Amino acid sequence: MASLNEAERARQQQSEYLRKLGAHAIAVEPVKTRPRKRDHAGGGFVVVAYFDRKPADPLPESLEVRSGKKRMKVPLTLRLAPKFQLE
């Protein structure tokens, strides 16, 4: 899992790429996981891309983000939801 800062950085750096694939909204959301014996946190953050319909091209499981010389992978999740329409 990624930290909030890493997930926000991935959302900012990769939002144009996700929009070209058809995402109408991109968010960062917390994820709770069962903590392992060595992992006390038991959670983290993911980037969530919202689409009207399933994209034709498969999405990667994670987004690569750079912070200086350091590269990290942030999990990416797809959610299907209709685009908001004003009435």
N, C-alpha and C positions, 0 to 999 in steps of 0.2 A: 504494500500500500504506500501511497505517497502522502507527504505532509500537505497542509493547506497551501503553503507558499509554492510548493512544487506543482500542485494541481492548478493553481491560479496562473502560474507562469506557462504551463502547457496549454491552458485554455487561450491565453493571450497570443502565444506564438503559433498555435495551430488552428485558430478560429477560421481564418481564410480558407485553409485546406478543407475543413469540415463543411463550410458553406458551399464550396464548389461541388462537394459530394451531395448537397441537397439539404443539409441540416438547417432548420429554421430557428433553432434555439440551441445554445450551448451553455451548460451550467457546471458548477462544481458542487458535488454533494458528498456528505459523509457516509461512510460504510462501516458498519460494525461487523466484526468477525469474532469468532470464538478465540479467545487468547490461548496461545500455545504456552507450554510450561516456561519457555524462555522469553516469550513476548508478553510484556505486561500491558501494553497499550490496547491490543485487540481491536484495532480499527485504523482508519486512515481516510483518504479522500480519493475520489475518482472524477474524471471528466465525463459528463453525460451529454450526448448529442441527440437531439430530438428531431425526428423525421416524420413527415406525413405518411409515407409508405417506405417499405424496406428498400434501401438503396440497391441499385443494380450491381455495383462493385462491392465486394466484401470490405468491411472496415477492419483496420488493424486492431489487435487486442490492447495495444498500448500506444501512447504518443511519446516520442522522444523529445526531451526538453534540455536545453543547454543553460548552464549557469556558470559563466566563465569558461574554464576548460573542462568542467565536470558535466557529464551527460547522465541523465536519469530517464527512466521509463515510468510513465504515469498511466494507470489502467484507464481504458476507454469503454464506456457502456453505451449501447444504443437503446433508445426508447421510442416507441411509436406513439405519436400524439398528433391530433389535428392542429393545424396552424390556427392561432387565435384570429377570429374575425369579429370586427365591430358590427353591432346590430343596428 
